[in-house]
Amino acid sequence: MNRNPNVYQDPDRFLPECHLKSAAGPFESIDNIYAYGFGRRVCAGRYMADNTIWLTVASVLAAFTMGKAKDGNG
């Protein structure tokens, strides 16, 4: 699946830049990544990981005051 020459230009070489040219951009859906498996063998913890990351980012943003940077004069 991950080495299909119809999908990847040169599947035997490590070319990370090939993923930057995706139609969806560099941040495509996690559902399209075969490393997490598919069907019955899909990663059972991927939804928990996604929710944990979201909660962590939301907690960090809630704890900080976002605003313009201040210099010595305020």
Backbone as XML, in Angstrom:
<?xml version="1.0"?>
<chain id="A" units="angstrom">
  <residue number="1" name="MET">
    <atom name="N" x="0.816" y="-1.200" z="0.000"/>
    <atom name="CA" x="0.000" y="0.000" z="0.000"/>
    <atom name="C" x="0.860" y="1.265" z="0.000"/>
  </residue>
  <residue number="2" name="ASN">
    <atom name="N" x="1.868" y="1.315" z="0.835"/>
    <atom name="CA" x="2.699" y="2.518" z="0.935"/>
    <atom name="C" x="3.766" y="2.600" z="-0.142"/>
  </residue>
  <residue number="3" name="ARG">
    <atom name="N" x="3.919" y="1.562" z="-0.946"/>
    <atom name="CA" x="4.950" y="1.552" z="-1.981"/>
    <atom name="C" x="4.342" y="1.382" z="-3.364"/>
  </residue>
  <residue number="4" name="ASN">
    <atom name="N" x="3.143" y="1.854" z="-3.556"/>
    <atom name="CA" x="2.451" y="1.738" z="-4.829"/>
    <atom name="C" x="3.040" y="2.735" z="-5.824"/>
  </residue>
  <residue number="5" name="PRO">
    <atom name="N" x="3.648" y="2.269" z="-6.936"/>
    <atom name="CA" x="4.238" y="3.194" z="-7.904"/>
    <atom name="C" x="3.203" y="4.044" z="-8.633"/>
  </residue>
  <residue number="6" name="ASN">
    <atom name="N" x="1.929" y="3.653" z="-8.586"/>
    <atom name="CA" x="0.881" y="4.483" z="-9.189"/>
    <atom name="C" x="0.562" y="5.699" z="-8.331"/>
  </residue>
  <residue number="7" name="VAL">
    <atom name="N" x="0.888" y="5.619" z="-7.047"/>
    <atom name="CA" x="0.620" y="6.716" z="-6.119"/>
    <atom name="C" x="1.872" y="7.543" z="-5.866"/>
  </residue>
  <residue number="8" name="TYR">
    <atom name="N" x="3.007" y="6.862" z="-5.660"/>
    <atom name="CA" x="4.264" y="7.535" z="-5.326"/>
    <atom name="C" x="5.228" y="7.440" z="-6.501"/>
  </residue>
  <residue number="9" name="GLN">
    <atom name="N" x="5.875" y="8.542" z="-6.825"/>
    <atom name="CA" x="6.744" y="8.619" z="-7.992"/>
    <atom name="C" x="7.892" y="7.609" z="-7.927"/>
  </residue>
  <residue number="10" name="ASP">
    <atom name="N" x="8.598" y="7.537" z="-6.832"/>
    <atom name="CA" x="9.715" y="6.609" z="-6.652"/>
    <atom name="C" x="9.591" y="5.997" z="-5.258"/>
  </residue>
  <residue number="11" name="PRO">
    <atom name="N" x="8.805" y="4.927" z="-5.112"/>
    <atom name="CA" x="8.490" y="4.414" z="-3.774"/>
    <atom name="C" x="9.671" y="3.815" z="-3.018"/>
  </residue>
  <residue number="12" name="ASP">
    <atom name="N" x="10.778" y="3.502" z="-3.706"/>
    <atom name="CA" x="11.923" y="2.896" z="-3.031"/>
    <atom name="C" x="12.904" y="3.919" z="-2.479"/>
  </residue>
  <residue number="13" name="ARG">
    <atom name="N" x="12.690" y="5.189" z="-2.738"/>
    <atom name="CA" x="13.563" y="6.244" z="-2.214"/>
    <atom name="C" x="12.812" y="7.060" z="-1.174"/>
  </residue>
  <residue number="14" name="PHE">
    <atom name="N" x="13.544" y="7.583" z="-0.182"/>
    <atom name="CA" x="12.957" y="8.437" z="0.851"/>
    <atom name="C" x="12.866" y="9.856" z="0.305"/>
  </residue>
  <residue number="15" name="LEU">
    <atom name="N" x="11.666" y="10.286" z="-0.026"/>
    <atom name="CA" x="11.427" y="11.616" z="-0.581"/>
    <atom name="C" x="10.300" y="12.288" z="0.200"/>
  </residue>
  <residue number="16" name="PRO">
    <atom name="N" x="10.590" y="12.891" z="1.354"/>
    <atom name="CA" x="9.520" y="13.491" z="2.151"/>
    <atom name="C" x="8.835" y="14.658" z="1.457"/>
  </residue>
  <residue number="17" name="GLU">
    <atom name="N" x="9.513" y="15.314" z="0.521"/>
    <atom name="CA" x="8.903" y="16.454" z="-0.163"/>
    <atom name="C" x="7.746" y="16.036" z="-1.065"/>
  </residue>
  <residue number="18" name="CYS">
    <atom name="N" x="7.631" y="14.752" z="-1.392"/>
    <atom name="CA" x="6.511" y="14.320" z="-2.237"/>
    <atom name="C" x="5.178" y="14.508" z="-1.509"/>
  </residue>
  <residue number="19" name="HIS">
    <atom name="N" x="5.186" y="14.526" z="-0.190"/>
    <atom name="CA" x="3.949" y="14.713" z="0.568"/>
    <atom name="C" x="3.548" y="16.184" z="0.656"/>
  </residue>
  <residue number="20" name="LEU">
    <atom name="N" x="4.458" y="17.095" z="0.391"/>
    <atom name="CA" x="4.139" y="18.520" z="0.437"/>
    <atom name="C" x="3.329" y="18.953" z="-0.777"/>
  </residue>
  <residue number="21" name="LYS">
    <atom name="N" x="3.371" y="18.169" z="-1.846"/>
    <atom name="CA" x="2.678" y="18.530" z="-3.081"/>
    <atom name="C" x="1.290" y="17.910" z="-3.165"/>
  </residue>
  <residue number="22" name="SER">
    <atom name="N" x="0.775" y="17.441" z="-2.067"/>
    <atom name="CA" x="-0.544" y="16.829" z="-2.041"/>
    <atom name="C" x="-1.613" y="17.872" z="-2.357"/>
  </residue>
  <residue number="23" name="ALA">
    <atom name="N" x="-2.686" y="17.445" z="-2.986"/>
    <atom name="CA" x="-3.781" y="18.364" z="-3.319"/>
    <atom name="C" x="-4.395" y="18.963" z="-2.057"/>
  </residue>
  <residue number="24" name="ALA">
    <atom name="N" x="-4.377" y="18.202" z="-0.963"/>
    <atom name="CA" x="-4.932" y="18.684" z="0.304"/>
    <atom name="C" x="-3.916" y="19.486" z="1.099"/>
  </residue>
  <residue number="25" name="GLY">
    <atom name="N" x="-2.686" y="19.599" z="0.592"/>
    <atom name="CA" x="-1.639" y="20.311" z="1.306"/>
    <atom name="C" x="-0.906" y="19.376" z="2.248"/>
  </residue>
  <residue number="26" name="PRO">
    <atom name="N" x="0.026" y="19.912" z="3.033"/>
    <atom name="CA" x="0.824" y="19.046" z="3.906"/>
    <atom name="C" x="0.044" y="18.475" z="5.086"/>
  </residue>
  <residue number="27" name="PHE">
    <atom name="N" x="-1.137" y="19.011" z="5.367"/>
    <atom name="CA" x="-1.912" y="18.557" z="6.522"/>
    <atom name="C" x="-3.194" y="17.882" z="6.060"/>
  </residue>
  <residue number="28" name="GLU">
    <atom name="N" x="-3.049" y="16.754" z="5.397"/>
    <atom name="CA" x="-4.236" y="16.057" z="4.944"/>
    <atom name="C" x="-4.851" y="15.274" z="6.093"/>
  </residue>
  <residue number="29" name="SER">
    <atom name="N" x="-5.996" y="14.702" z="5.872"/>
    <atom name="CA" x="-6.724" y="13.977" z="6.907"/>
    <atom name="C" x="-5.934" y="12.772" z="7.410"/>
  </residue>
  <residue number="30" name="ILE">
    <atom name="N" x="-6.037" y="12.493" z="8.688"/>
    <atom name="CA" x="-5.366" y="11.330" z="9.267"/>
    <atom name="C" x="-5.960" y="10.035" z="8.725"/>
  </residue>
  <residue number="31" name="ASP">
    <atom name="N" x="-7.177" y="10.094" z="8.189"/>
    <atom name="CA" x="-7.822" y="8.904" z="7.651"/>
    <atom name="C" x="-7.152" y="8.407" z="6.380"/>
  </residue>
  <residue number="32" name="ASN">
    <atom name="N" x="-6.373" y="9.256" z="5.709"/>
    <atom name="CA" x="-5.716" y="8.872" z="4.463"/>
    <atom name="C" x="-4.305" y="8.344" z="4.672"/>
  </residue>
  <residue number="33" name="ILE">
    <atom name="N" x="-3.856" y="8.210" z="5.902"/>
    <atom name="CA" x="-2.498" y="7.764" z="6.178"/>
    <atom name="C" x="-2.535" y="6.268" z="6.481"/>
  </residue>
  <residue number="34" name="TYR">
    <atom name="N" x="-1.894" y="5.479" z="5.641"/>
    <atom name="CA" x="-1.928" y="4.025" z="5.792"/>
    <atom name="C" x="-1.115" y="3.519" z="6.969"/>
  </residue>
  <residue number="35" name="ALA">
    <atom name="N" x="-0.236" y="4.338" z="7.519"/>
    <atom name="CA" x="0.582" y="3.890" z="8.650"/>
    <atom name="C" x="-0.285" y="3.531" z="9.856"/>
  </residue>
  <residue number="36" name="TYR">
    <atom name="N" x="-1.482" y="4.094" z="9.938"/>
    <atom name="CA" x="-2.386" y="3.778" z="11.039"/>
    <atom name="C" x="-3.203" y="2.523" z="10.764"/>
  </residue>
  <residue number="37" name="GLY">
    <atom name="N" x="-2.989" y="1.914" z="9.616"/>
    <atom name="CA" x="-3.713" y="0.709" z="9.261"/>
    <atom name="C" x="-5.066" y="1.043" z="8.651"/>
  </residue>
  <residue number="38" name="PHE">
    <atom name="N" x="-5.799" y="-0.004" z="8.345"/>
    <atom name="CA" x="-7.114" y="0.189" z="7.751"/>
    <atom name="C" x="-7.943" y="-1.051" z="8.024"/>
  </residue>
  <residue number="39" name="GLY">
    <atom name="N" x="-9.226" y="-0.912" z="7.906"/>
    <atom name="CA" x="-10.112" y="-2.047" z="8.152"/>
    <atom name="C" x="-10.073" y="-2.491" z="9.599"/>
  </residue>
  <residue number="40" name="ARG">
    <atom name="N" x="-10.023" y="-3.792" z="9.807"/>
    <atom name="CA" x="-10.012" y="-4.346" z="11.169"/>
    <atom name="C" x="-8.728" y="-4.041" z="11.910"/>
  </residue>
  <residue number="41" name="ARG">
    <atom name="N" x="-7.658" y="-3.731" z="11.207"/>
    <atom name="CA" x="-6.357" y="-3.530" z="11.843"/>
    <atom name="C" x="-6.020" y="-2.052" z="12.048"/>
  </residue>
  <residue number="42" name="VAL">
    <atom name="N" x="-7.006" y="-1.209" z="11.983"/>
    <atom name="CA" x="-6.768" y="0.221" z="12.170"/>
    <atom name="C" x="-6.347" y="0.490" z="13.615"/>
  </residue>
  <residue number="43" name="CYS">
    <atom name="N" x="-5.536" y="1.497" z="13.805"/>
    <atom name="CA" x="-5.037" y="1.854" z="15.136"/>
    <atom name="C" x="-6.215" y="2.231" z="16.039"/>
  </residue>
  <residue number="44" name="ALA">
    <atom name="N" x="-6.378" y="1.493" z="17.106"/>
    <atom name="CA" x="-7.509" y="1.731" z="18.006"/>
    <atom name="C" x="-7.362" y="3.031" z="18.787"/>
  </residue>
  <residue number="45" name="GLY">
    <atom name="N" x="-6.146" y="3.508" z="18.973"/>
    <atom name="CA" x="-5.923" y="4.699" z="19.776"/>
    <atom name="C" x="-5.827" y="5.993" z="19.000"/>
  </residue>
  <residue number="46" name="ARG">
    <atom name="N" x="-6.066" y="5.971" z="17.688"/>
    <atom name="CA" x="-5.880" y="7.207" z="16.917"/>
    <atom name="C" x="-6.892" y="8.281" z="17.295"/>
  </residue>
  <residue number="47" name="TYR">
    <atom name="N" x="-8.114" y="7.914" z="17.633"/>
    <atom name="CA" x="-9.104" y="8.920" z="18.026"/>
    <atom name="C" x="-8.781" y="9.477" z="19.410"/>
  </residue>
  <residue number="48" name="MET">
    <atom name="N" x="-8.297" y="8.625" z="20.297"/>
    <atom name="CA" x="-7.894" y="9.100" z="21.621"/>
    <atom name="C" x="-6.704" y="10.047" z="21.504"/>
  </residue>
  <residue number="49" name="ALA">
    <atom name="N" x="-5.742" y="9.720" z="20.640"/>
    <atom name="CA" x="-4.586" y="10.593" z="20.435"/>
    <atom name="C" x="-5.021" y="11.933" z="19.860"/>
  </residue>
  <residue number="50" name="ASP">
    <atom name="N" x="-5.933" y="11.914" z="18.903"/>
    <atom name="CA" x="-6.431" y="13.153" z="18.304"/>
    <atom name="C" x="-7.130" y="14.016" z="19.352"/>
  </residue>
  <residue number="51" name="ASN">
    <atom name="N" x="-7.971" y="13.411" z="20.178"/>
    <atom name="CA" x="-8.672" y="14.161" z="21.225"/>
    <atom name="C" x="-7.719" y="14.671" z="22.297"/>
  </residue>
  <residue number="52" name="THR">
    <atom name="N" x="-6.695" y="13.894" z="22.628"/>
    <atom name="CA" x="-5.718" y="14.318" z="23.628"/>
    <atom name="C" x="-4.931" y="15.523" z="23.145"/>
  </residue>
  <residue number="53" name="ILE">
    <atom name="N" x="-4.528" y="15.509" z="21.892"/>
    <atom name="CA" x="-3.808" y="16.657" z="21.331"/>
    <atom name="C" x="-4.699" y="17.890" z="21.341"/>
  </residue>
  <residue number="54" name="TRP">
    <atom name="N" x="-5.967" y="17.729" z="20.950"/>
    <atom name="CA" x="-6.888" y="18.872" z="20.927"/>
    <atom name="C" x="-7.053" y="19.447" z="22.329"/>
  </residue>
  <residue number="55" name="LEU">
    <atom name="N" x="-7.254" y="18.584" z="23.329"/>
    <atom name="CA" x="-7.427" y="19.059" z="24.704"/>
    <atom name="C" x="-6.167" y="19.731" z="25.235"/>
  </residue>
  <residue number="56" name="THR">
    <atom name="N" x="-5.002" y="19.209" z="24.880"/>
    <atom name="CA" x="-3.746" y="19.808" z="25.328"/>
    <atom name="C" x="-3.569" y="21.199" z="24.745"/>
  </residue>
  <residue number="57" name="VAL">
    <atom name="N" x="-3.807" y="21.343" z="23.460"/>
    <atom name="CA" x="-3.682" y="22.659" z="22.818"/>
    <atom name="C" x="-4.706" y="23.629" z="23.393"/>
  </residue>
  <residue number="58" name="ALA">
    <atom name="N" x="-5.943" y="23.182" z="23.597"/>
    <atom name="CA" x="-6.974" y="24.048" z="24.166"/>
    <atom name="C" x="-6.607" y="24.478" z="25.586"/>
  </residue>
  <residue number="59" name="SER">
    <atom name="N" x="-6.046" y="23.582" z="26.380"/>
    <atom name="CA" x="-5.644" y="23.921" z="27.748"/>
    <atom name="C" x="-4.500" y="24.926" z="27.766"/>
  </residue>
  <residue number="60" name="VAL">
    <atom name="N" x="-3.533" y="24.747" z="26.882"/>
    <atom name="CA" x="-2.411" y="25.688" z="26.812"/>
    <atom name="C" x="-2.901" y="27.062" z="26.382"/>
  </residue>
  <residue number="61" name="LEU">
    <atom name="N" x="-3.770" y="27.112" z="25.385"/>
    <atom name="CA" x="-4.295" y="28.403" z="24.931"/>
    <atom name="C" x="-5.137" y="29.080" z="26.007"/>
  </residue>
  <residue number="62" name="ALA">
    <atom name="N" x="-5.858" y="28.303" z="26.809"/>
    <atom name="CA" x="-6.673" y="28.881" z="27.876"/>
    <atom name="C" x="-5.813" y="29.415" z="29.017"/>
  </residue>
  <residue number="63" name="ALA">
    <atom name="N" x="-4.629" y="28.855" z="29.209"/>
    <atom name="CA" x="-3.776" y="29.251" z="30.324"/>
    <atom name="C" x="-2.961" y="30.504" z="30.035"/>
  </residue>
  <residue number="64" name="PHE">
    <atom name="N" x="-2.786" y="30.841" z="28.787"/>
    <atom name="CA" x="-1.960" y="31.983" z="28.420"/>
    <atom name="C" x="-2.816" y="33.155" z="27.974"/>
  </residue>
  <residue number="65" name="THR">
    <atom name="N" x="-2.293" y="34.359" z="28.176"/>
    <atom name="CA" x="-2.942" y="35.564" z="27.679"/>
    <atom name="C" x="-2.282" y="35.928" z="26.359"/>
  </residue>
  <residue number="66" name="MET">
    <atom name="N" x="-3.060" y="35.900" z="25.311"/>
    <atom name="CA" x="-2.524" y="36.221" z="23.990"/>
    <atom name="C" x="-2.648" y="37.719" z="23.754"/>
  </residue>
  <residue number="67" name="GLY">
    <atom name="N" x="-1.580" y="38.313" z="23.298"/>
    <atom name="CA" x="-1.597" y="39.742" z="23.015"/>
    <atom name="C" x="-0.305" y="40.173" z="22.367"/>
  </residue>
  <residue number="68" name="LYS">
    <atom name="N" x="-0.220" y="41.442" z="22.073"/>
    <atom name="CA" x="0.988" y="41.973" z="21.456"/>
    <atom name="C" x="2.136" y="41.952" z="22.457"/>
  </residue>
  <residue number="69" name="ALA">
    <atom name="N" x="3.325" y="41.764" z="21.944"/>
    <atom name="CA" x="4.514" y="41.771" z="22.797"/>
    <atom name="C" x="4.744" y="43.171" z="23.347"/>
  </residue>
  <residue number="70" name="LYS">
    <atom name="N" x="5.223" y="43.247" z="24.589"/>
    <atom name="CA" x="5.478" y="44.539" z="25.225"/>
    <atom name="C" x="6.975" y="44.719" z="25.415"/>
  </residue>
  <residue number="71" name="ASP">
    <atom name="N" x="7.424" y="45.947" z="25.248"/>
    <atom name="CA" x="8.835" y="46.239" z="25.487"/>
    <atom name="C" x="9.003" y="46.833" z="26.886"/>
  </residue>
  <residue number="72" name="GLY">
    <atom name="N" x="10.151" y="47.392" z="27.181"/>
    <atom name="CA" x="10.430" y="47.952" z="28.498"/>
    <atom name="C" x="9.523" y="49.117" z="28.869"/>
  </residue>
  <residue number="73" name="ASN">
    <atom name="N" x="8.939" y="49.800" z="27.889"/>
    <atom name="CA" x="8.056" y="50.942" z="28.141"/>
    <atom name="C" x="6.588" y="50.543" z="28.206"/>
  </residue>
  <residue number="74" name="GLY">
    <atom name="N" x="6.299" y="49.279" z="28.097"/>
    <atom name="CA" x="4.922" y="48.815" z="28.174"/>
    <atom name="C" x="4.336" y="48.647" z="26.833"/>
  </residue>
</chain>
